[in-house]
Amino acid sequence: LVDAHDRIVAVLGGVPHGSKGKEWQVVEAAAAAAATKCRESSTFTEAQKHGRRGDFASRTVGYGYGNGRCKPQNYRVSGKANQKAMQELLQNKAVQRISGFQNALFNTFGHKNYLEHKVTNDELLHKQPELRANFPNNAFAATTFNLGPLSFSPPHMDPDNRASSWCADTPMGPFNPDQGGHLVLWDLGLVIRFPPGSTILFPSALITHSTIPIQAGETRYAMIQYSSGGLFRWRENGF
């Protein structure tokens, strides 16, 4: 999606070229199964099950800066069972493939922005080795897993994310994308079909967005990668 000056606003990335059909469906299904296992092996507070982004369980890992933090810090996952479940999800090969595709799309369609993210992350990890990256060679600092089982959101923005950048969003099923799960970009007047396993990049801090509910009996998860805007301000002010 481009603006009047042909600047890329968002990327409807679909699935990896050459992986259409059964191969990527297997990857998506395996990632969805891993998300189910993580949810069933975890416990969540009421705040983690009912937030401004919707009534579904979610978990954030990686690191960020802002909201009262004195310096960049890891997002906390409380409890050994929850930590183990999240670590298993991050180490799942299908989840790592989705992460890699999100990262590759970012590098392809926003290369300069991608490089700034990569350099910022590399310098932060050098300065603060206690920070934990979710995936190797990845430009995003944080990942949120919406673990549903009914992950759809009312209209909202994500003001903590870097405004001049994108988040990478990939839903997982099973659900019928013709009957629900569409991404709505309100400021652009667009309703976008968003099948399981496909990826969209968009500036979630700038555009009001929501997700259309899915049908009864269906399941929808989501994997979203992004970086806090505060990380870049921290670096630009000399750490």
SESETI-823717 format. One record per residue: residue in three letters; x, y, z of N, C-alpha, C, O, CB in turn. Coordinates in steps of 0.02 Angstrom, whole numbers, padded with zeros to 5 digits, always signed. Glycine has a CB too. Example, Ala and Ser with C-alpha at 12.3 -4.5 7.8 and 13.67 -1.06 7.14 Angstrom:
ALA+00660-00284+00390+00615-00225+00390+00660-00165+00390+00712-00166+00423+00565-00224+00452
SER+00642-00112+00354+00684-00053+00357+00645+00002+00394+00670+00057+00402+00704-00030+00286
END
This chain:
LEU+00043-00059+00000+00000+00000+00000+00044+00062+00000+00089+00068+00042-00048+00000+00061
VAL+00033+00108-00047+00074+00168-00052+00031+00230-00046-00029+00228-00057+00113+00169-00119
ASP+00064+00286-00027+00028+00349-00022+00032+00387-00088+00054+00359-00138+00056+00393+00036
ALA+00010+00450-00088+00007+00489-00150+00077+00502-00178+00083+00520-00237-00028+00554-00138
HIS+00128+00494-00137+00197+00506-00160+00234+00440-00171+00296+00439-00175+00235+00549-00109
ASP+00197+00386-00176+00225+00319-00188+00270+00295-00131+00314+00253-00142+00264+00319-00252
ARG+00260+00321-00071+00295+00295-00013+00256+00236+00016+00195+00238+00021+00304+00351+00041
ILE+00292+00184+00035+00259+00124+00060+00232+00136+00130+00269+00153+00176+00308+00064+00061
VAL+00167+00128+00137+00133+00137+00201+00127+00070+00237+00138+00066+00298+00064+00169+00192
ALA+00109+00019+00201+00100-00047+00230+00115-00100+00177+00115-00085+00117+00027-00057+00257
VAL+00129-00161+00199+00148-00215+00154+00102-00274+00167+00100-00302+00222+00222-00235+00164
LEU+00065-00294+00115+00025-00355+00118+00069-00412+00094+00070-00429+00035-00042-00350+00075
GLY+00106-00441+00141+00161-00485+00123+00141-00556+00103+00180-00592+00072+00207-00490+00179
GLY+00080-00576+00120+00058-00643+00102+00100-00697+00135+00114-00694+00195+00058-00652+00028
VAL+00122-00745+00095+00164-00801+00119+00228-00801+00078+00231-00769+00026+00127-00870+00113
PRO+00280-00836+00100+00343-00836+00063+00335-00860-00008+00299-00909-00022+00393-00880+00099
HIS+00368-00826-00054+00366-00845-00125+00393-00915-00133+00447-00932-00108+00406-00794-00168
GLY+00355-00956-00168+00375-01025-00178+00350-01072-00124+00361-01133-00128+00449-01029-00181
SER+00317-01044-00073+00292-01086-00017+00217-01088-00014+00188-01107+00037+00320-01062+00049
LYS+00183-01068-00068+00111-01068-00067+00085-01139-00064+00118-01187-00084+00083-01031-00129
GLY+00024-01145-00039-00007-01211-00037+00011-01249+00025+00017-01221+00079+00014-01250-00098
LYS+00019-01314+00016+00024-01359+00074+00085-01347+00118+00081-01354+00179+00025-01430+00050
GLU+00142-01328+00088+00203-01321+00128+00194-01268+00183+00206-01281+00241+00262-01303+00084
TRP+00172-01208+00163+00164-01155+00213+00103-01168+00258+00102-01147+00316+00157-01087+00179
GLN+00053-01204+00233-00003-01223+00275+00021-01268+00332-00004-01263+00388-00057-01258+00234
VAL+00069-01312+00318+00097-01355+00369+00134-01314+00422+00128-01327+00481+00145-01408+00338
VAL+00171-01264+00399+00207-01219+00445+00158-01182+00490+00166-01180+00551+00251-01169+00407
GLU+00107-01153+00460+00057-01116+00498+00021-01160+00548+00011-01141+00606+00006-01083+00452
ALA+00002-01220+00527-00033-01267+00572+00011-01288+00630-00013-01294+00686-00057-01328+00533
ALA+00075-01298+00617+00122-01317+00670+00131-01260+00720+00135-01271+00780+00190-01338+00641
ALA+00134-01198+00695+00140-01140+00739+00077-01132+00781+00080-01115+00840+00153-01077+00698
ALA+00018-01142+00750-00045-01138+00787-00048-01191+00841-00071-01177+00897-00105-01145+00739
ALA-00025-01252+00826-00024-01305+00876+00023-01288+00933+00008-01303+00991-00002-01372+00844
ALA+00079-01257+00918+00126-01236+00970+00096-01181+01013+00106-01180+01074+00192-01211+00939
ALA+00058-01135+00982+00024-01083+01021-00029-01113+01067-00037-01091+01124-00008-01032+00973
THR-00065-01163+01042-00115-01197+01084-00081-01229+01144-00105-01224+01201-00153-01250+01043
LYS-00026-01264+01132+00010-01296+01187+00034-01245+01238+00029-01257+01298+00070-01337+01160
CYS+00060-01189+01214+00084-01136+01259+00027-01109+01302+00035-01102+01363+00116-01079+01219
ARG-00030-01095+01271-00087-01069+01309-00110-01119+01361-00124-01101+01418-00146-01052+01262
GLU-00115-01182+01342-00140-01234+01388-00090-01249+01444-00110-01274+01497-00155-01297+01350
SER-00026-01233+01433+00025-01246+01484+00038-01185+01528+00081-01187+01573+00090-01268+01451
SER+00002-01130+01515+00016-01067+01549-00043-01045+01592-00099-01068+01583+00032-01013+01499
THR-00029-01000+01638-00081-00966+01676-00076-00891+01660-00021-00866+01646-00074-00979+01753
PHE-00133-00857+01663-00135-00786+01645-00174-00748+01698-00223-00773+01726-00167-00777+01576
THR-00151-00687+01712-00188-00642+01756-00249-00615+01719-00253-00621+01658-00143-00584+01782
GLU-00295-00585+01755-00354-00556+01723-00333-00501+01675-00363-00493+01621-00402-00528+01776
ALA-00282-00462+01694-00258-00408+01650-00230-00436+01585-00235-00405+01532-00206-00366+01685
GLN-00200-00495+01589-00172-00527+01529-00225-00559+01485-00213-00574+01427-00120-00579+01549
LYS-00285-00570+01513-00340-00600+01475-00390-00548+01451-00430-00563+01406-00375-00652+01517
HIS-00389-00489+01481-00438-00437+01462-00402-00370+01459-00393-00337+01511-00498-00435+01514
GLY-00381-00350+01400-00346-00288+01391-00380-00243+01341-00433-00260+01314-00275-00301+01369
ARG-00350-00185+01328-00381-00138+01280-00379-00165+01209-00416-00141+01166-00346-00071+01283
ARG-00337-00215+01196-00334-00245+01129-00383-00303+01120-00387-00331+01066-00264-00268+01115
GLY-00420-00321+01173-00469-00374+01166-00470-00422+01224-00427-00419+01268-00456-00411+01103
ASP-00519-00466+01224-00528-00515+01277-00498-00582+01256-00533-00627+01235-00603-00524+01295
PHE-00432-00586+01261-00397-00647+01245-00331-00648+01283-00304-00595+01301-00385-00653+01168
ALA-00305-00708+01295-00241-00714+01329-00184-00691+01284-00185-00704+01224-00229-00787+01352
SER-00136-00656+01312-00078-00634+01273-00016-00636+01317-00019-00634+01378-00090-00564+01244
ARG+00041-00639+01283+00105-00639+01318+00156-00602+01276+00160-00613+01215+00129-00713+01333
THR+00194-00557+01307+00246-00519+01272+00314-00538+01298+00325-00544+01358+00234-00443+01281
VAL+00361-00548+01252+00429-00566+01269+00477-00523+01228+00457-00492+01178+00443-00642+01257
GLY+00540-00521+01249+00589-00477+01219+00604-00420+01266+00604-00430+01327+00563-00450+01151
TYR+00616-00361+01239+00633-00304+01282+00605-00239+01253+00591-00235+01193+00709-00299+01292
GLY+00598-00189+01296+00572-00125+01276+00593-00071+01326+00629-00085+01374+00496-00127+01270
TYR+00570-00010+01313+00586+00046+01357+00527+00094+01357+00497+00108+01306+00652+00083+01333
GLY+00511+00118+01418+00453+00162+01426+00409+00137+01482+00423+00087+01514+00413+00168+01361
ASN+00354+00173+01494+00305+00153+01545+00337+00146+01614+00323+00098+01651+00272+00087+01526
GLY+00380+00194+01632+00410+00195+01698+00477+00160+01704+00508+00164+01757+00364+00166+01745
ARG+00499+00126+01652+00564+00092+01657+00620+00144+01657+00617+00194+01620+00573+00043+01598
CYS+00671+00132+01698+00728+00178+01702+00779+00166+01647+00821+00209+01633+00762+00172+01769
LYS+00776+00109+01615+00820+00092+01559+00786+00035+01522+00738+00006+01547+00892+00072+01584
PRO+00810+00017+01462+00781-00040+01427+00784-00103+01469+00834-00118+01501+00817-00052+01360
GLN+00729-00140+01470+00724-00200+01511+00687-00255+01474+00648-00241+01428+00689-00184+01578
ASN+00699-00317+01494+00662-00373+01468+00590-00371+01492+00577-00351+01549+00695-00440+01488
TYR+00544-00391+01449+00475-00401+01471+00473-00463+01515+00500-00516+01497+00426-00407+01410
ARG+00440-00457+01571+00442-00510+01620+00387-00562+01608+00330-00545+01594+00434-00482+01690
VAL+00406-00625+01612+00359-00681+01612+00365-00714+01681+00417-00742+01698+00374-00733+01553
SER+00312-00710+01720+00313-00734+01789+00297-00809+01793+00254-00834+01757+00264-00695+01832
GLY+00333-00844+01837+00319-00915+01849+00360-00961+01805+00365-00950+01745+00246-00929+01839
LYS+00388-01013+01835+00431-01059+01797+00392-01096+01742+00419-01107+01688+00462-01110+01844
ALA+00330-01115+01756+00291-01151+01705+00277-01105+01646+00281-01127+01588+00224-01176+01735
ASN+00261-01042+01659+00249-00994+01605+00312-00981+01565+00310-00977+01503+00221-00928+01633
GLN+00368-00975+01600+00432-00963+01565+00450-01022+01521+00473-01013+01465+00487-00951+01616
LYS+00439-01083+01546+00454-01143+01507+00410-01147+01445+00433-01163+01390+00446-01206+01550
ALA+00345-01132+01454+00298-01135+01398+00317-01084+01344+00314-01099+01285+00227-01123+01422
MET+00337-01024+01365+00355-00972+01317+00420-00989+01282+00427-00977+01222+00360-00905+01351
GLN+00468-01017+01319+00531-01035+01288+00521-01090+01236+00552-01088+01183+00581-01059+01341
GLU+00478-01137+01250+00463-01190+01201+00430-01160+01138+00443-01183+01083+00417-01244+01232
LEU+00387-01110+01148+00354-01079+01090+00406-01042+01048+00404-01047+00986+00300-01030+01114
LEU+00451-01005+01079+00502-00969+01042+00550-01016+01005+00577-00998+00952+00542-00924+01089
GLN+00560-01075+01032+00606-01123+01001+00573-01168+00949+00606-01208+00917+00638-01165+01054
ASN+00508-01161+00941+00472-01201+00892+00494-01182+00821+00497-01123+00805+00396-01192+00900
LYS+00510-01231+00781+00537-01218+00714+00488-01180+00669+00508-01138+00630+00557-01283+00681
ALA+00424-01196+00675+00374-01161+00634+00368-01088+00654+00364-01044+00612+00305-01196+00639
VAL+00368-01075+00719+00366-01006+00744+00428-00968+00720+00424-00910+00702+00361-01005+00821
GLN+00486-01001+00722+00547-00969+00699+00545-00954+00624+00573-00904+00601+00607-01012+00715
ARG+00513-00997+00585+00506-00984+00513+00462-00923+00500+00476-00883+00457+00478-01046+00477
ILE+00408-00918+00538+00365-00859+00531+00402-00796+00551+00398-00745+00517+00301-00867+00574
SER+00440-00800+00605+00480-00743+00626+00530-00723+00572+00538-00664+00557+00518-00759+00691
GLY+00562-00773+00542+00610-00759+00489+00578-00726+00428+00608-00682+00397+00644-00822+00468
PHE+00517-00748+00411+00482-00718+00354+00463-00646+00370+00470-00602+00327+00420-00759+00335
GLN+00438-00633+00430+00422-00565+00450+00483-00520+00445+00480-00464+00419+00394-00563+00522
ASN+00539-00545+00469+00602-00507+00468+00625-00494+00396+00648-00439+00381+00656-00545+00507
ALA+00618-00544+00353+00639-00537+00283+00595-00486+00246+00621-00447+00206+00636-00604+00248
LEU+00530-00487+00260+00486-00437+00229+00506-00366+00250+00509-00321+00208+00413-00450+00249
PHE+00521-00357+00314+00542-00292+00339+00605-00269+00303+00610-00211+00282+00553-00294+00415
ASN+00654-00313+00297+00717-00297+00264+00706-00281+00190+00740-00236+00163+00766-00356+00270
THR+00660-00315+00158+00649-00305+00086+00613-00240+00071+00633-00204+00025+00608-00363+00059
PHE+00561-00224+00108+00518-00167+00091+00533-00104+00132+00508-00051+00116+00446-00186+00101
GLY+00574-00110+00185+00593-00051+00224+00665-00056+00246+00681-00054+00305+00547-00044+00286
HIS+00710-00063+00197+00779-00081+00212+00814-00031+00258+00848-00051+00305+00819-00089+00148
LYS+00807+00034+00244+00840+00084+00286+00814+00082+00357+00853+00085+00405+00831+00155+00257
ASN+00749+00075+00364+00718+00069+00430+00742+00005+00465+00756+00005+00524+00641+00070+00425
TYR+00745-00048+00426+00769-00112+00453+00840-00106+00480+00854-00130+00535+00766-00166+00398
LEU+00884-00073+00442+00953-00066+00464+00958-00026+00528+00998-00041+00572+00995-00033+00409
GLU+00916+00026+00535+00917+00066+00596+00895+00023+00656+00923+00028+00710+00871+00127+00589
HIS+00844-00018+00645+00823-00065+00698+00880-00113+00716+00895-00124+00775+00761-00105+00675
LYS+00912-00141+00665+00965-00190+00677+01023-00160+00715+01049-00190+00762+00989-00220+00611
VAL+01045-00101+00694+01101-00068+00727+01083-00050+00799+01123-00059+00844+01122-00004+00689
THR+01022-00025+00809+00999-00008+00876+00999-00069+00921+01023-00067+00978+00929+00024+00874
ASN+00971-00124+00897+00970-00186+00936+01040-00211+00952+01055-00230+01008+00931-00240+00899
ASP+01084-00210+00902+01153-00235+00912+01188-00194+00966+01223-00221+01009+01193-00233+00847
GLU+01180-00127+00964+01213-00084+01013+01183-00093+01082+01219-00093+01132+01208-00011+00991
LEU+01117-00100+01086+01084-00111+01150+01107-00177+01182+01121-00180+01242+01008-00110+01143
LEU+01109-00229+01142+01129-00295+01168+01203-00295+01189+01222-00332+01234+01117-00349+01115
HIS+01244-00254+01156+01314-00247+01176+01320-00209+01242+01359-00228+01285+01355-00212+01121
LYS+01281-00155+01248+01283-00115+01309+01251-00151+01368+01274-00145+01425+01248-00048+01298
GLN+01198-00188+01355+01161-00222+01408+01153-00297+01390+01101-00317+01364+01091-00189+01418
PRO+01203-00336+01403+01201-00407+01384+01146-00447+01419+01132-00504+01400+01267-00440+01398
GLU+01115-00417+01471+01060-00452+01504+00996-00451+01463+00950-00490+01477+01048-00421+01573
LEU+00992-00408+01413+00933-00406+01370+00930-00469+01327+00981-00493+01303+00933-00343+01325
ARG+00870-00496+01319+00861-00559+01284+00825-00549+01217+00768-00527+01215+00822-00609+01327
ALA+00860-00564+01163+00828-00563+01097+00786-00626+01088+00806-00680+01110+00882-00557+01040
ASN+00729-00619+01057+00684-00677+01048+00710-00725+00995+00705-00786+01002+00615-00654+01029
PHE+00738-00696+00941+00761-00737+00884+00828-00709+00860+00839-00649+00863+00709-00738+00827
PRO+00874-00752+00837+00938-00727+00811+00930-00689+00746+00886-00704+00706+00987-00786+00802
ASN+00973-00640+00736+00975-00601+00673+00908-00571+00656+00887-00572+00598+00999-00646+00616
ASN+00874-00545+00706+00807-00517+00697+00808-00443+00715+00838-00424+00765+00754-00555+00739
ALA+00774-00401+00676+00776-00329+00687+00726-00306+00740+00732-00250+00765+00762-00293+00624
PHE+00678-00348+00757+00626-00328+00806+00649-00344+00877+00681-00396+00889+00559-00364+00790
ALA+00632-00300+00924+00652-00309+00993+00602-00349+01034+00620-00379+01084+00663-00242+01026
ALA+00539-00350+01014+00486-00381+01054+00439-00421+01011+00430-00409+00951+00448-00328+01094
THR+00408-00470+01043+00356-00511+01011+00298-00519+01059+00308-00536+01117+00385-00581+00990
THR+00238-00507+01034+00178-00523+01072+00142-00580+01039+00130-00580+00978+00131-00460+01078
PHE+00125-00630+01078+00084-00686+01054+00014-00677+01082+00003-00680+01143+00115-00755+01076
ASN-00034-00666+01037-00104-00667+01057-00127-00740+01056-00132-00770+01002-00149-00621+01010
LEU-00141-00767+01114-00153-00839+01121-00226-00857+01128-00243-00914+01146-00116-00864+01181
GLY-00268-00810+01113-00339-00823+01106-00373-00856+01165-00362-00839+01223-00350-00864+01048
PRO-00416-00904+01148-00421-00935+01081-00457-00893+01028-00458-00911+00969-00455-01001+01087
LEU-00488-00838+01049-00524-00795+01002-00489-00727+01000-00510-00681+01034-00600-00787+01021
SER-00436-00722+00961-00395-00661+00960-00420-00613+00906-00401-00618+00848-00321-00677+00948
PHE-00463-00567+00926-00483-00512+00882-00489-00450+00924-00506-00453+00983-00550-00528+00843
SER-00476-00392+00893-00467-00330+00932-00516-00276+00911-00534-00273+00852-00396-00305+00925
PRO-00537-00233+00958-00575-00173+00941-00528-00120+00912-00468-00129+00914-00613-00145+01003
PRO-00555-00066+00884-00512-00014+00856-00463+00014+00909-00484+00032+00964-00554+00043+00827
HIS-00400+00017+00891-00349+00043+00937-00286+00060+00898-00279+00042+00839-00333-00009+00993
MET-00240+00096+00931-00172+00106+00906-00124+00081+00959-00143+00067+01015-00159+00182+00889
ASP-00061+00075+00940-00009+00051+00986+00044+00106+00994+00096+00103+00962+00024-00016+00959
PRO+00030+00155+01037+00073+00215+01040+00143+00203+01066+00187+00245+01055+00040+00266+01082
ASP+00155+00147+01100+00223+00133+01124+00270+00109+01069+00331+00114+01075+00220+00081+01179
ASN+00241+00084+01014+00283+00060+00959+00314+00120+00923+00289+00176+00927+00241+00018+00910
ARG+00368+00107+00888+00401+00161+00852+00355+00187+00796+00332+00149+00754+00468+00138+00822
ALA+00341+00252+00798+00292+00281+00752+00314+00278+00680+00272+00270+00635+00277+00353+00771
SER+00378+00284+00667+00403+00286+00598+00419+00217+00571+00455+00210+00521+00464+00330+00593
SER+00394+00165+00604+00410+00097+00583+00347+00054+00580+00291+00078+00590+00462+00065+00629
TRP+00357-00009+00566+00302-00057+00559+00303-00109+00615+00356-00123+00644+00305-00091+00491
CYS+00245-00137+00628+00243-00201+00663+00230-00254+00609+00204-00240+00555+00187-00202+00719
ALA+00248-00316+00625+00236-00372+00580+00186-00419+00613+00199-00444+00668+00303-00410+00563
ASP+00131-00431+00580+00074-00468+00609+00058-00530+00567+00047-00524+00507+00011-00422+00616
THR+00058-00588+00599+00040-00650+00565-00012-00688+00606+00003-00706+00663+00103-00694+00554
PRO-00072-00700+00580-00122-00739+00616-00113-00813+00604-00083-00834+00554-00193-00718+00595
MET-00138-00853+00650-00137-00926+00644-00206-00952+00661-00242-00921+00700-00083-00958+00690
GLY-00225-01009+00632-00294-01033+00637-00302-01094+00680-00264-01106+00726-00319-01048+00570
PRO-00354-01132+00663-00395-01129+00602-00455-01083+00608-00492-01084+00657-00418-01199+00584
PHE-00465-01042+00556-00525-01002+00549-00536-00988+00474-00489-00992+00435-00521-00936+00590
ASN-00597-00971+00456-00615-00957+00387-00603-00883+00373-00640-00841+00399-00689-00976+00372
PRO-00551-00865+00333-00535-00795+00322-00586-00757+00279-00582-00696+00273-00468-00790+00290
ASP-00632-00794+00248-00685-00761+00210-00742-00736+00256-00781-00693+00237-00713-00808+00157
GLN-00745-00764+00316-00800-00748+00361-00778-00710+00424-00820-00692+00465-00835-00812+00382
GLY-00714-00698+00432-00690-00662+00490-00615-00660+00493-00581-00690+00451-00717-00694+00553
GLY-00588-00623+00542-00517-00615+00549-00486-00562+00505-00425-00555+00502-00484-00679+00535
HIS-00528-00523+00469-00503-00470+00426-00469-00415+00467-00490-00400+00523-00560-00440+00383
LEU-00416-00385+00439-00384-00327+00469-00417-00264+00442-00423-00256+00381-00307-00327+00455
VAL-00438-00220+00487-00470-00157+00467-00421-00100+00482-00402-00091+00540-00538-00146+00504
LEU-00401-00063+00431-00360-00003+00439-00406+00057+00432-00419+00080+00376-00300-00001+00387
TRP-00430+00082+00488-00485+00131+00488-00466+00196+00453-00506+00224+00416-00506+00146+00559
ASP-00406+00221+00465-00387+00285+00436-00378+00282+00360-00381+00332+00326-00322+00310+00468
LEU-00367+00222+00335-00360+00212+00263-00425+00188+00230-00428+00184+00169-00305+00163+00248
GLY-00475+00173+00270-00538+00149+00243-00533+00081+00210-00566+00068+00160-00565+00198+00194
LEU-00491+00037+00238-00479-00029+00208-00499-00085+00255-00486-00083+00315-00406-00035+00188
VAL-00531-00136+00226-00543-00200+00260-00506-00253+00220-00522-00265+00162-00622-00215+00266
ILE-00458-00286+00252-00411-00329+00216-00420-00401+00237-00415-00418+00297-00339-00306+00229
ARG-00432-00445+00189-00435-00517+00203-00367-00539+00229-00316-00523+00200-00456-00557+00139
PHE-00368-00577+00284-00305-00591+00320-00303-00665+00339-00317-00683+00396-00299-00547+00383
PRO-00286-00709+00290-00288-00781+00302-00236-00805+00353-00186-00771+00363-00278-00818+00236
PRO-00246-00862+00384-00196-00891+00429-00130-00901+00392-00128-00926+00336-00221-00958+00457
GLY-00075-00882+00425-00009-00892+00397+00016-00835+00353+00075-00836+00334-00008-00953+00358
SER-00026-00787+00337-00004-00730+00296+00021-00674+00343+00004-00673+00402-00062-00704+00251
THR+00061-00629+00315+00092-00576+00355+00077-00508+00326+00080-00498+00265+00168-00587+00361
ILE+00062-00460+00369+00053-00390+00351+00098-00347+00394+00102-00358+00455-00021-00369+00358
LEU+00132-00299+00363+00171-00248+00399+00134-00182+00394+00113-00162+00340+00243-00242+00369
PHE+00126-00148+00450+00092-00082+00449+00113-00042+00511+00134-00072+00561+00015-00090+00446
PRO+00106+00025+00508+00126+00067+00565+00072+00069+00618+00028+00112+00617+00142+00138+00541
SER+00076+00023+00665+00022+00015+00714+00018+00072+00764-00033+00079+00798+00031-00050+00751
ALA+00071+00113+00768+00068+00171+00813+00033+00231+00780+00015+00278+00815+00139+00191+00833
LEU+00023+00228+00715-00006+00285+00678-00076+00272+00651-00115+00319+00644+00039+00304+00622
ILE-00092+00210+00636-00155+00193+00604-00201+00156+00653-00181+00106+00683-00143+00150+00541
THR-00261+00181+00661-00311+00146+00702-00329+00081+00665-00347+00082+00606-00374+00190+00715
HIS-00325+00026+00702-00337-00039+00670-00377-00084+00716-00378-00074+00777-00270-00073+00651
SER-00408-00133+00687-00447-00183+00725-00450-00247+00685-00427-00250+00628-00519-00156+00741
THR-00479-00298+00716-00487-00363+00683-00560-00385+00688-00590-00381+00742-00440-00416+00714
ILE-00588-00407+00632-00658-00430+00632-00663-00497+00668-00621-00541+00658-00685-00436+00559
PRO-00714-00506+00711-00722-00570+00747-00727-00630+00699-00751-00624+00643-00784-00568+00791
ILE-00704-00687+00723-00710-00749+00685-00775-00784+00704-00812-00760+00747-00649-00795+00698
GLN-00788-00841+00674-00851-00877+00685-00847-00921+00747-00793-00939+00771-00868-00919+00624
ALA-00906-00937+00774-00910-00981+00832-00876-01047+00818-00884-01076+00765-00984-00992+00853
GLY-00837-01071+00866-00803-01135+00859-00735-01131+00826-00700-01181+00822-00846-01182+00822
GLU-00717-01072+00800-00652-01064+00768-00600-01039+00818-00617-01019+00874-00658-01015+00709
THR-00538-01042+00798-00482-01019+00839-00438-00973+00799-00423-00986+00740-00441-01080+00867
ARG-00416-00919+00830-00370-00873+00797-00317-00850+00846-00333-00822+00899-00408-00812+00767
TYR-00254-00862+00829-00197-00835+00866-00163-00783+00823-00179-00775+00764-00148-00893+00886
ALA-00115-00747+00852-00076-00700+00812-00006-00693+00843+00003-00697+00903-00111-00631+00809
MET+00042-00684+00799+00111-00671+00818+00131-00603+00790+00130-00593+00729+00160-00727+00793
ILE+00148-00556+00834+00162-00487+00814+00232-00468+00838+00247-00474+00897+00109-00438+00841
GLN+00274-00445+00792+00340-00420+00810+00343-00345+00799+00312-00318+00752+00395-00456+00768
TYR+00381-00310+00842+00384-00237+00841+00441-00214+00885+00474-00255+00917+00317-00205+00864
SER+00453-00149+00886+00504-00120+00931+00475-00057+00963+00441-00017+00931+00568-00103+00892
SER+00489-00049+01027+00468+00010+01065+00505+00072+01039+00565+00070+01028+00481+00000+01140
GLY+00468+00126+01030+00500+00189+01009+00550+00214+01059+00598+00248+01041+00448+00241+00997
GLY+00540+00199+01123+00585+00222+01175+00656+00195+01167+00703+00228+01189+00559+00203+01241
LEU+00664+00136+01137+00731+00108+01128+00774+00153+01084+00833+00161+01096+00726+00038+01097
PHE+00743+00182+01033+00780+00225+00987+00797+00292+01019+00851+00319+01008+00740+00236+00922
ARG+00750+00319+01058+00764+00381+01095+00819+00371+01146+00862+00414+01155+00700+00407+01129
TRP+00820+00313+01179+00872+00296+01228+00941+00295+01194+00989+00324+01219+00857+00228+01261
ARG+00945+00263+01136+01008+00260+01100+01029+00329+01075+01088+00347+01081+01003+00211+01041
GLU+00982+00366+01046+00999+00431+01017+01020+00482+01070+01053+00532+01054+00940+00458+00979
ASN+01002+00470+01133+01022+00515+01187+01083+00488+01225+01098+00510+01280+00964+00524+01236
GLY+01119+00441+01194+01182+00419+01222+01177+00365+01274+01222+00358+01316+01217+00475+01251
PHE+01123+00325+01272+01113+00271+01320+01110+00298+01391+01102+00259+01438+01169+00219+01313
END
